[in-house]
């Protein structure tokens, strides 16, 4: 099961660097070992978030108020490129982020977001830049709204921006389902096929296996 996403109104933080890869999001050494889930949030964006002495970098947006409370990231092009590590999505979610708005994402990162209940929204680069302008005009205090049901972003000014999500992925997020959950929704169809196929082609079924 994945976390359900329906609607959100929250502070949005801009990270407008291009080509932020998954090693920047979470370094590989943080993903070594057992039971790492639930421990990664504090290490997300570690190379940007902390100085060499371990103290917080005051210039990094997520270390400043009100962006510390952000649940939405607005990102530069090709965010999440590089390694396919799913831990990058885990780390971002454990920071409290529920949605990412950008003009493009790394393909595997984009897919991993949906598998983990994190909503990635792709819109035109010019629209991304306008969102950042509005965020900065309110110094981060103006909430950005996301409604997955209507596929709209609502800006602090009241302006609305439309986006599109693959219908199957949209339905999965609205219901809080991962790929397994989506498959199990068709359990009756699968079982009916198995029964019919067993009757039609019994020779391909190993004796003793039941469905």
Rosetta blueprint (number, residue, H / E / L):
1 X L
2 X L
3 X L
4 X L
5 X L
6 X L
7 X E
8 X E
9 X E
10 X E
11 X L
12 X E
13 X E
14 X E
15 X E
16 X L
17 X L
18 X L
19 X L
20 X L
21 X E
22 X H
23 X H
24 X H
25 X H
26 X L
27 X L
28 X H
29 X H
30 X H
31 X H
32 X L
33 X L
34 X L
35 X L
36 X L
37 X L
38 X L
39 X L
40 X L
41 X H
42 X H
43 X H
44 X L
45 X L
46 X H
47 X H
48 X H
49 X H
50 X E
51 X L
52 X L
53 X L
54 X L
55 X L
56 X E
57 X L
58 X L
59 X L
60 X L
61 X H
62 X H
63 X H
64 X L
65 X L
66 X L
67 X H
68 X H
69 X H
70 X L
71 X L
72 X E
73 X E
74 X E
75 X E
76 X L
77 X L
78 X L
79 X E
80 X L
81 X E
82 X L
83 X L
84 X L
85 X L
86 X L
87 X H
88 X H
89 X H
90 X H
91 X H
92 X H
93 X H
94 X H
95 X L
96 X L
97 X L
98 X L
99 X E
100 X E
101 X E
102 X E
103 X L
104 X L
105 X E
106 X L
107 X H
108 X H
109 X H
110 X H
111 X H
112 X H
113 X H
114 X H
115 X H
116 X L
117 X L
118 X L
119 X E
120 X E
121 X E
122 X E
123 X L
124 X L
125 X H
126 X H
127 X H
128 X H
129 X H
130 X H
131 X H
132 X H
133 X H
134 X H
135 X H
136 X H
137 X H
138 X L
139 X L
140 X L
141 X L
142 X L
143 X L
144 X E
145 X E
146 X E
147 X E
148 X L
149 X L
150 X L
151 X L
152 X E
153 X E
154 X E
155 X L
156 X L
157 X L
158 X L
159 X L
160 X E
161 X E
162 X E
163 X L
164 X L
165 X L
166 X L
167 X H
168 X H
169 X H
170 X H
171 X H
172 X H
173 X H
174 X H
175 X H
176 X L
177 X L
178 X L
179 X H
180 X H
181 X H
182 X H
183 X H
184 X H
185 X L
186 X L
187 X H
188 X H
189 X H
190 X H
191 X H
192 X H
193 X H
194 X H
195 X H
196 X H
197 X H
198 X H
199 X H
200 X H
201 X L
202 X H
203 X H
204 X H
205 X L
206 X L
207 X L
208 X L
209 X L
210 X L
211 X L
